[in-house]
Amino acid sequence: MVSRDELATSFCGTAEYLAPEMIEEIGHNWEIDYWALGVLIYEMIVGIPPYYHKNWETMFTMIKTKPVKYPDL
């Protein structure tokens, strides 16, 4: 449990849904939940997460550096 002014340093969750702050281990708060919600909505519409790669290292680099691409539906 952290207070409002503290940042959590946990590293947990489904790899495809991790926010850049969690991957970089710089500390995060409840706002990363919005990131995960956005990934979920994207996956529900498109069919795959916005940053998917079978290699986790590559996927984490994509999450940290690449802009999201929105396909024509």
Backbone bond lengths (Angstrom), bond angles and torsions (degrees), N, CA, C in turn:
res aa  C-N    CA-C-N  psi(-1)  N-CA   C-N-CA  omega(-1)  CA-C   N-CA-C  phi
1 M - - - 1.430 - - 1.528 108.42 -
2 V 1.322 116.85 131.37 1.461 121.04 178.12 1.526 109.28 -121.55
3 S 1.308 116.23 153.75 1.458 119.92 178.21 1.528 109.72 -80.42
4 R 1.303 117.23 174.93 1.462 122.10 -177.42 1.522 113.03 -59.97
5 D 1.307 117.75 -32.39 1.460 121.14 -176.07 1.524 113.53 -91.19
6 E 1.320 117.40 -6.84 1.458 121.07 -178.55 1.529 110.46 -93.78
7 L 1.317 115.04 157.15 1.456 121.46 173.85 1.518 109.33 -111.67
8 A 1.304 116.58 138.93 1.464 121.54 176.69 1.529 108.60 -79.28
9 T 1.314 116.09 153.72 1.463 120.51 178.81 1.522 111.34 -123.71
10 S 1.313 116.40 18.20 1.462 120.20 -179.81 1.522 110.27 -69.44
11 F 1.311 114.71 156.68 1.462 121.80 176.69 1.514 106.33 -132.49
12 C 1.322 116.14 95.04 1.458 119.83 -177.27 1.519 109.84 -153.81
13 G 1.303 115.25 157.70 1.453 120.54 177.46 1.512 111.57 126.03
14 T 1.311 115.05 179.46 1.462 121.78 178.11 1.522 108.51 -76.84
15 A 1.313 117.54 130.47 1.464 122.38 -172.29 1.525 113.26 -53.18
16 E 1.318 117.93 -42.20 1.464 121.79 -177.28 1.523 112.67 -66.42
17 Y 1.333 117.95 -18.96 1.457 122.62 -174.84 1.528 113.49 -104.75
18 L 1.327 118.20 0.41 1.457 120.81 -177.08 1.526 111.38 -70.34
19 A 1.314 116.08 136.69 1.461 122.34 177.24 1.527 109.93 -79.99
20 P 1.330 117.26 154.64 1.469 119.49 179.30 1.528 113.35 -55.80
21 E 1.336 117.66 -37.22 1.461 120.56 179.88 1.521 112.10 -60.68
22 M 1.317 116.22 -36.46 1.463 119.61 -179.57 1.528 110.34 -73.42
23 I 1.317 116.73 -40.22 1.466 120.60 179.53 1.529 110.46 -64.29
24 E 1.332 116.23 -41.78 1.460 120.68 -178.96 1.524 112.70 -77.75
25 E 1.330 116.79 -8.92 1.459 123.61 178.64 1.531 112.18 54.36
26 I 1.345 116.16 43.60 1.461 121.64 178.49 1.524 111.92 -97.42
27 G 1.309 116.50 -1.30 1.456 121.86 -177.14 1.517 110.25 101.06
28 H 1.311 116.04 144.72 1.457 120.43 -177.49 1.521 109.84 -149.90
29 N 1.312 115.31 163.75 1.456 120.79 176.40 1.522 108.85 -128.42
30 W 1.308 116.73 -160.99 1.464 121.84 -175.72 1.527 112.91 -63.67
31 E 1.322 118.82 -16.41 1.458 121.29 -177.06 1.527 113.19 -64.05
32 I 1.334 117.94 -22.08 1.463 118.79 178.31 1.519 111.48 -67.94
33 D 1.333 117.05 -17.44 1.463 119.99 175.31 1.523 110.53 -63.34
34 Y 1.329 117.07 -33.76 1.467 120.42 176.74 1.524 111.32 -67.68
35 W 1.321 116.56 -34.70 1.458 120.95 175.56 1.533 109.33 -60.92
36 A 1.324 116.38 -49.52 1.461 121.17 -178.92 1.524 110.79 -62.47
37 L 1.330 117.13 -39.06 1.466 120.50 177.38 1.531 110.36 -62.94
38 G 1.317 117.00 -41.77 1.464 120.59 177.53 1.513 112.19 -62.20
39 V 1.331 116.65 -41.15 1.469 120.87 177.48 1.526 109.79 -63.40
40 L 1.327 116.86 -42.47 1.463 121.08 179.12 1.527 111.07 -61.75
41 I 1.320 117.77 -46.67 1.468 121.07 179.54 1.521 110.51 -63.14
42 Y 1.332 117.65 -43.69 1.462 121.87 177.22 1.530 110.03 -57.11
43 E 1.333 116.22 -47.00 1.463 120.19 -178.75 1.525 111.69 -65.04
44 M 1.317 117.41 -35.75 1.467 120.40 178.70 1.530 111.18 -66.98
45 I 1.316 117.67 -33.78 1.469 121.03 -179.01 1.524 111.95 -83.73
46 V 1.333 116.72 -45.52 1.466 121.83 -173.04 1.524 112.56 -89.32
47 G 1.321 117.10 -35.04 1.462 120.53 179.71 1.511 114.42 110.02
48 I 1.331 117.30 -15.41 1.467 122.39 175.56 1.526 107.82 -141.63
49 P 1.333 118.45 156.45 1.466 120.41 177.23 1.528 110.36 -63.97
50 P 1.325 117.92 156.10 1.468 120.44 -177.76 1.521 114.39 -63.73
51 Y 1.322 117.47 -29.20 1.459 121.39 179.66 1.514 108.74 -125.85
52 Y 1.315 116.81 84.52 1.458 118.81 -179.73 1.520 109.68 -115.75
53 H 1.311 114.94 134.94 1.463 122.69 171.91 1.515 106.71 -153.85
54 K 1.325 117.50 143.87 1.467 119.41 -177.72 1.524 112.21 -68.93
55 N 1.328 117.52 -22.47 1.456 122.11 176.33 1.527 108.41 -92.36
56 W 1.328 117.85 119.20 1.462 121.56 -175.51 1.520 112.53 -62.84
57 E 1.330 117.98 -39.40 1.469 120.51 179.33 1.527 110.37 -58.49
58 T 1.322 115.91 -46.22 1.465 120.84 178.99 1.516 110.65 -63.88
59 M 1.326 116.74 -43.26 1.462 120.54 179.73 1.524 110.78 -63.04
60 F 1.311 118.65 -43.07 1.461 121.57 179.46 1.533 110.79 -63.59
61 T 1.328 117.49 -38.67 1.464 120.72 176.20 1.519 110.43 -63.88
62 M 1.320 117.18 -41.22 1.466 121.27 178.10 1.527 110.58 -62.53
63 I 1.333 117.24 -43.81 1.467 121.40 -179.97 1.525 110.06 -60.64
64 K 1.320 117.57 -39.77 1.458 121.73 -176.35 1.524 113.13 -77.94
65 T 1.337 119.18 -25.95 1.463 119.55 -168.69 1.530 116.34 -123.78
66 K 1.301 119.48 -26.03 1.462 121.21 -172.42 1.526 112.17 -92.74
67 P 1.334 117.06 140.51 1.469 118.51 172.05 1.529 109.29 -73.53
68 V 1.310 116.34 152.11 1.457 120.40 -179.60 1.530 109.27 -73.12
69 K 1.324 115.97 141.49 1.470 121.39 178.39 1.526 107.78 -107.47
70 Y 1.302 114.89 132.87 1.457 121.20 177.99 1.521 109.10 -106.46
71 P 1.321 117.54 111.85 1.466 119.60 -177.73 1.534 111.31 -73.22
72 D 1.317 115.24 155.11 1.458 119.93 172.29 1.518 107.61 -72.66
73 L 1.307 116.92 126.06 1.468 120.37 -178.25 1.493 111.05 -102.59
